[in-house]
């Protein structure tokens, strides 16, 4: 199985393209969420707040899928299936702020994208997704 993101599709993972993250709910049903993502050279990174449904799902079952469709050419897409290998704190907000800048052109997530008063009320975490299977189209 291919576990390397091809150079032809790396731009889709590096953003600023919206992705659909699929997690598995406790009842076994898949759940989709539109997310921002990025790439650290080894993992797909997805930032969320602890306590959200996708976070609870991943804590119970780390298997996920992530799909990104090129908005300029819907017949060009990438599907990454893998596992959340680690969940790490985004304590200094570096990752969510980088995503806010990439996707929205805002220096700060809190106060620029989300209400500033939420900043100290949410614990930001990063899913580090290790790809196990990658399908890129066209290949």
TATA-V573757 format. One record per run of one state. SS is the DSSP state (alpha for helix, beta for strand, coil for the rest). FROM is the first residue (numbers start at 0). LEN is the number of residues. If there is no record, write none. Layout:
<<SS FROM LEN> <SS FROM LEN>>
//
This chain:
<<coil 0 9> <alpha 9 5> <coil 14 4> <beta 18 6> <coil 24 5> <beta 29 6> <coil 35 2> <beta 37 2> <coil 39 4> <beta 43 6> <coil 49 3> <alpha 52 8> <coil 60 2> <beta 62 7> <coil 69 7> <beta 76 13> <coil 89 4> <alpha 93 11> <coil 104 5> <beta 109 1> <coil 110 3> <beta 113 1> <coil 114 1> <alpha 115 3> <coil 118 5> <beta 123 14> <coil 137 2>>
//
